[in-house]
Amino acid sequence: MKASLLAALALVGSIAGVSATAGVILPNLYASEYCSFRSLGVSEDEAMTAAMDASYVDSGTAVQVTIDGRKVDADVVRALQAANRMCPGM
């Protein structure tokens, strides 16, 4: 797994406090919002924050997975994978 993906996982997780609250990210909505903001020239951090705000729902419990020895929420991984697919190179 790329170090940049792990850094993005940490950033997205910290933006929403995903591990601390019950709720999940809707991956396709996150990716759509993220790509839209990035195409407008919004910085990566601000695009992630805006995408989190639009795609985070307070219901549901995220499943934890282990990547390179670190526990992360699977919905966060799926959201970043969807964003990579929908807007490669951003």
Secondary structure as GFF3:
##gff-version 3
##sequence-region A 1 90
A	DSSP	alpha_helix	3	16	.	.	.	ID=ss1
A	DSSP	three_ten_helix	18	20	.	.	.	ID=ss2
A	DSSP	beta_strand	24	25	.	.	.	ID=ss3
A	DSSP	alpha_helix	27	39	.	.	.	ID=ss4
A	DSSP	alpha_helix	44	55	.	.	.	ID=ss5
A	DSSP	beta_strand	56	57	.	.	.	ID=ss6
A	DSSP	beta_strand	64	67	.	.	.	ID=ss7
A	DSSP	beta_strand	70	73	.	.	.	ID=ss8
A	DSSP	alpha_helix	74	86	.	.	.	ID=ss9
###
